[in-house]
């Protein structure tokens, strides 16, 4: 299975701040949409994860804002799994616009957490089987 997924959408007026561009915090939501899509395309939606008694929690994000996005821009969020650790997934995410210009790039660490106890847990084998990456960490 391809380790990359992408979503596309148009920037709405409600996502624009006083500076007439997308607010920096909104980009974090766009990245979340991309990660949700990435998991769902692998049959790992929220309900499926709960069935494994696991949820995923954002532990770290390092975002580089490269270019502003404005109302009516069409943005593409690309999400790629880089590696799988013991309790975490490392992902690369990029957002570009309809002109192919890089708007934002980020490295994201997502941790698997026991749904009931709310503490980190090993990435379940059932999830690992769904994942396709070039580099698996041990």
N, C-alpha and C positions, 0 to 999 in steps of 0.2 A: 504494500500500500504506500502511496506517495506520502511523504512526511510533511508536505506543504499544503496549506489550504488558504483560500482567499475569499474575501467578501468585498462587495462594492456597494456604495450608497452615496446619496447626494446630501451635502451639508444643508441643513434647514436653518431658517431664520432664528429659531429659538436656541441655536447652538452658538450664536455669535455674541461676543461681549462688546463692551463700550468702545473697544479699539477696532471694531468692524471686522474682526477675524475670529476664528474658532478659539474659544477659551482654552488655556493650557490644560485645565482639569478635564475638559471634555475628551481630549485625546486619550486619557487613561480609560475612559469608558469605551471609546472606539477599540482600543486594544483588548478590552475585556470581551467585546462582541466577537472579535477575531478568535480569541482563545475558546470561547463557548462554541463557536462554529467548528473549530479544529477538533474538539472533543466529540461533539455531536456527529461529525462525519465518520468517526471511528466507533460509533455505537456506544459512546460513553457519555450520554447526557446525564443530567443531574439525578434523575430517577434511577438510572442504571448504576451510578456510583453509590447512591444510597443503598441499593440492593447488595452492594459489596461492603456496606458499613464504612464507606469512605467518602470524604468530600475533598475538594482541592481548594487550597487557600494560597493567595498571593503572598509570598514572603519577601520578595525583593523585585524592584523594577529600576532599571537604569535607562532613562529616556533621553535622547538627544533630539531637541527640536531644531529642525534644519530650515524650514520654510513655513510661512503662514499659510493657512487654508481659509478660504472665504466662502460666503454664502453662495450656494449653487455649484460649488466645486464638486466634482465626482471623485471620491476617495476610494482607494483600494487598500485594504488591510491584508497583508500577507503574514501568515503565522507558520513557523517551522520549528519542529522539535530538533534540538541540538544534541541533547544527551539525557540519559536517565540515570539518576543516582539511586542511593538506597531509599531515601524518603522524598526525593524531589525530581522534578522535571525542569530542564533548562530549555528555554525557548527563545528564538529570535523573532522579532516582529518588526515589520516595516509598514509605513503608510506612505503612499505616493498619490499624486493627483492625476487628473485626466491628461496632463501633458507629460506624464512619466517622471515628474520631478519628485525627488525624495523630500517628504515633508517631515517625517519622524522615523527614527530607528530606535529599537529598544532591545535589551536583554532582560528576560523575565525568569524568575525562579518561582515555581509553583510547588507547594509541599502537599503531600497526601496526609490527611488527618483523619483519625477515627471519628466517625460521625457522632457517636454518643459521648465518648470520653474527651473529645476535643484536644487530642495530643497527636503529634506526628507519628506516623506509622509507615512501615515499609510499603513501597509501591506494590500493590497486589499483583500476583502472577497473571490474574485474569486481565488486568490492565496492560501489563507488559506485553502480553500476546497480541494486543491490538496496536502496539506501537512499532513504527518503522523508523529507525534512525541510522545514521551513518556511524555514530560513535556512542556505544553503550559504556557508561562508567560502571565500575564495580565497587 
